[in-house]
Every structure is written in structure tokens, then in C-alpha cells.
Amino acid sequence: MALDGLAVPVVTIFGELGQVDLGQNARFTRGLCDARVDHIFVLGTTGEFPGVTPAERPGLVESVIESLGWRTDAWVGCGAPATDQAVANAVAAEEAGAAAVVVVPPYYLTPTEASVKHYYRAVKAAVGLPVLAYNIPAHVGYALSPALVHELAREGCLAGIKDTSGSLDSVQGFLHGAPERFVVLPGDDVLVGAAIAAGAPGAVMGSANVVPRLALELVAAARTGDRSRVAELETSLRALLVAMEAGPYPAVVKYLAHALRHADVGYREPYGPLTAEERARVDAALVPAEPLLRPFL
């Protein structure tokens, strides 16, 4: 199974009472599949995974997988503070039909390096799916090192990594010396063009929730080495990212998905709807962005 192309870390949509809205999540997924994205990454950071309860996870994952179309598959975020939780999440994801699992290391407390290795080995021992590590030190509290990740990759434990460190140097660190067929995917939208030029075979882009065609064209142009087209697309992407950065994440992603492609969205506290002041800031940032984004809507 290919782990390249565009993966969308999809938002999780909640109903009026804060419950996971399975129907709306299915419709949102179908809209992205209609745009022909390669992978739907459910229960990632953008999907507010720490706030989705263990009881809610199976229904959400199943509704997303059942709604897939085109050739799109589903990756499921399975990381947890405890090894047994991560293993249980991965087993459930495989049973539901996931194509891969994305596993953030244990967060909040900082485990030893030996414990992190045991954590990933336990997940891989429990499932037959490709396992991707997820480096996001700003939220986890520590970074995964290339040495640790490459060791686990050489064992056949890890098939790849999503790197959301905010650093091209970090992406290049995971690419340099990696075993053959090990996949490194940038998770910072602004780094996509440069990361693919450095050897990444695709990207995970939160902005694709809002304007999927822009993300698809950027990944495709970068993979073919069309530098002039990449530069054009990056101009549009940067305008979109200014609007995304004008409001609180991930609520701003939902707001923009509704504003620009009329997607039905819903919120769960503490990541509720934008305030009037926040909406005004985002709307103001959208004014110069909209002409650049219109061709992709």
C-alpha cells in the first residue's frame, strides 16, 4: 500500500449537544474523496483526538471508513499516553478497515527512550498495518530522534513518520540515513514544497480540509519537480495560511471549510465556534486570499 501523496488530517465534526456527529463526519469525508485526496487521516491533532472518548472512537472511525470513495483510504491516529491504550486503538483501527495507523508517542509525561521503543514495538506486534510515527514535539513535550526512528524502521517496526516539528531541518534529519522505502511526510503545510524537493513522497496538510484542490495540486507539482508551478501554488497557500493563523486552531479550520466550500461543521468545547472578534479577524484575512483561492474552489 502506498503511503505517498496527500493525506488530510480531517476535522472531527460534533453536533449541537457536543456529540460526535457520524453523519456529518461521513459527508465531510465524502467531499474530500470527491476531490480525490489520497488518504484521510482521522483522529489526528486537527481531529481533536484527545477529546474523543474511547467509546466514541469506533463509531467515528467506522463512519469515516464506510464513507470512503474514489481510491482514498483511511489512516487512524492511535497514539495514547499509555502503551496498552495505543495498542487497543491500533487493533480497533485495523478491525475497522484502516490502511495504516499514525502513532504519536506517549505524551504529557516524558518516557525514557527505551520505553518509547517498547511502545512502538508493542503497537507493531499487535497489528499487520503499516505504523507511522508522529513527531510533534510542541504538543508531546519532546521530539523523536532520527536515530530512534531509523532503528525502529530497520527492524520493520515503523513504515514512516509524520513530522510536524515546524522545521525543514527536522524533516531532512529523518530523510537522511533512513532505510529504503521509509516514508517521511511533512505535517507543516508551509514546508511541503521544500520537503518534497528534499525527498518526501507526499505531505499531510491541514489546509486541505479547506481547499483540497490547492493541496493536491501543490503536492503533485512538487513531486514532478515543477518549481515554477510550486511557487505559484505556494503564494495561494500562504494567503490561506494567513487566514488560518488568524483564529484559534482547529476551530478556524472548520470555520474556513464552511466559509469557502460550504461544509457542514460542528464544535466541541473547549474548541468552540469562533467569537465575533475572531471571525472578523479571519474574514479580514480572507479578503486578499479569496481571489487566489477561487480557482481551486
N, C-alpha and C positions, 0 to 999 in steps of 0.2 A: 504493500500500500504506500502510495506517495505521501510524503509529509512536506511537500513544497507548495508554492503558490500562495494564495491569500487565505488566511484564517481570520474570521471575525469573532472577537471576544464579545459575544452577544449580551445585550442588556437582559435583565430579568424584569418582567412586567407584572405588576401587582394590581389587584382590584381595589375597589373603593374602600373596602374594610382592611386593606393591607395584606390580603391573602394572595398567594401565587395564582395568577390567572392563566390557567392552562391553555384556554382557547386563544387568548391574545398572544401568548408566547408562541403558539403554533403558527398563528398568522404572521407574526413578525419574522419567524424563521422562513416561512414560505416566500415572503417578499425578498429576503436575501438570496434564497435559492433561485428565484426567478431572475435575479441579477447575475446568477452563475458564479457565485463565490465558491471557492474550493472546499472550505471547511467552516463549520460552525463550532466555535469554542464556547460551550455552555458552562456556567458556574466558574468563570474566571473573576478577576478583580472587577471588571466592568459589570459583570453579572451579580455583584454583591454577594459572593458565595458565603462569607462568614455569617450573613444574616438569613440565609435559607436554612431552615431546620432539617435535621436528619429525616424527619417524617415527610417533609415536602420535597426532598431531593428526587426520589424515584419518579413521582408523577411528573415533575418538571422535565427530567431527562427523557422520560418516555415520550412525552408530548412533543418535544423537540425532534427526537429521532423519528417518530412516526410521521412528522410533517415534512421531512426532508424531500427535496426534489432535485431535478437535473442530475448531476453526478456529485453533489455535495454530500460530505459525510460529517460526522459529529465527533468532536473531541470533548472530553469531560474533565473539568477541574476536580481533582480528588485529594489535594493536599489537606493536611489537618495538623493540629498541634501534637497529636499522639499517633504513633505508628499504627496501632490497631484500627483507629478511625480511618486513616488513609487507605489501609488495606481493604477495609469494608467498603469504602466509597469506590475503590477501583473494581472490586469484584462485582458490585452492583452495576457499575457502568458497563462492564463487559457483558453482563447478563442482559442489559437493556439494548445492546447492539452498538455501543460506541466503537469507533475505529481506532482511537488512541486515548490515552489519559495524560493529562498535564498535571504535574505534581509539584506544588510549591513545597519547599522544605518546612519542617516544623517551625512555627512562628510564635512570637511573643517571648517565650523563654529561648535561650540560646543553647542548643545541644552541643556536645563535642563532635568533632569531625567523624570519629568512629561511629557515633550514634546516627549521624546523618547518612553515612554509608549503609548502616544496617537498615535504616528507614527505607531507602530506595531499593535495596536488595529484597526486603520483605514485600514491597509492592510488586516488584517484578516477579517474584516467586509465586505470587498469588494469581497472576493474570497472564494470558498469552498475547496481550495487546502491546504495541509499542508504548514505551513510557518516555515522556518528555519531562525533563526537569524544568523548573521555572525560577529564574533568578530575578528577584525583585527586592533588593536589599532595603529600599526605603520603607517597605511595609513589613518585611520579615524581621528586620533588625540586624541582619548580617548577610554577606554575599557568599554565594557558592564560588569556589575557586576553579579555574580551568583544570588544575591538576586533579582535584577530586572528581570533577565531572568526566574528564577523559579516562581516568582509571575505571570508573563505573561503565563508561562506554566500551572500553576494551573488553570488559567482562561480558558484554552483551546485555547489561542491565538497562542502560539508557540508550534510546534511539536518537535523542536530540535534546535541545534546550531552547526555551523561550527566554530571551534576555531583555529584561525591562529595567536596566540599570541607568539608562539615560546617557550612556557613554558608548561612543563608537569604539574606543579602545577596549572596552569590555567585550563587545561583540567580536572584535578581531582576536582577543585573547582566547575566546572559546573556539574560534575558527583555526587558529594557529596550532598545529600539532594534533588536531583532532583525528580520530580513526576514520578510515574510509567509510563513506555513507552516513557519517554522523551529521545531523542536521542542526544548524544554528539559525534561529529565527529572531530578528529584532522585534521587540514589543513597543518600541518608541516610534511613533509614526514619522517624526521628523528625521529619523535616521535611516529610513527604509531604502532610499536610493543609494546612499553610500554603503550601507551594509550589504546590499545585494551585489554591488560592484566589488565588494571585498570577498564575496564568496557565499553569502547566504542565498539559499534557493527560494526564498519567499519571505513573508512577513506576517505578523499578527497586528492588525490595525483597528483600533477602537473607532477611528473616524469612519470606518466602513459601515458602521451602524447608521450613519447619517447620509453619506454619499458613497454607496458601494461601488458605483461605476468608476469614480475617480480613483479609488484604491486599487481596483482591478487593473485599470489602465497603467497606473504607476508601477505596480509590480511587474506587469507584462513588459513595459518599456525598459525597466531596469534589467530584467532578465535577458532581454535581447541586446542590451548594450546601447540602446538608442539614447545617447546622452542629451541631445537637444530636446527630445520629447520629455525625458525625465525632468529637465529644467523647467519646461513649460508647466508640467503637471505639479511640480513642487511649488510653483508660485500659487496655484489654486489651492493646494493642500495647506500651505502656510496661512492663507487667508481664512480657511476653515478652522484651523487650529487656534487662531486668534479668538474666534468666536467661542470655541470650545473652552478656552482658558479664561473666558470672561465670566464663567459661572462655576458653581461647585460640581465636582465630579462625583458620581456618574450621572447625577440628575440632569446636568446640562446636555449630556448625550441624548437622553430621552427627549428633552425639550426640543433639541435641534432635529431629531428624527421626525418628530411630529410637525415641526415648522416647515421642514424642507421636503419631506416625502410623505407627509400626512399619515404617518404610522400612529396607530393607537398605542398609548403608553400609560403606565400607572406606577405609583411610587409606594415605598415603604419607609417609614421613619427609622432612623434619623435622616435619611436621604430623600426628603420630601420634595414637593414641587418647588420651583424657583420662586422667590419672593418677587414682588413688583419691581423692586430696585434691581435685583439680579436679572430679571427678564429685560429690563431697559438696557442694561449693560450689554447683554448678549445680542439683543436686537440691533443696538448701535454698531456692534462689531460685524454684524451680518450685512449691513448696508453696502460696504465696499466689497464684501465677499460674494454676494449673490450673483453679480454678472459673471464672475469667474466660475461659479459652481453650476450656473444654469445649463450649460451643455451636457452636464452629467446627470441631470435630474429627469 
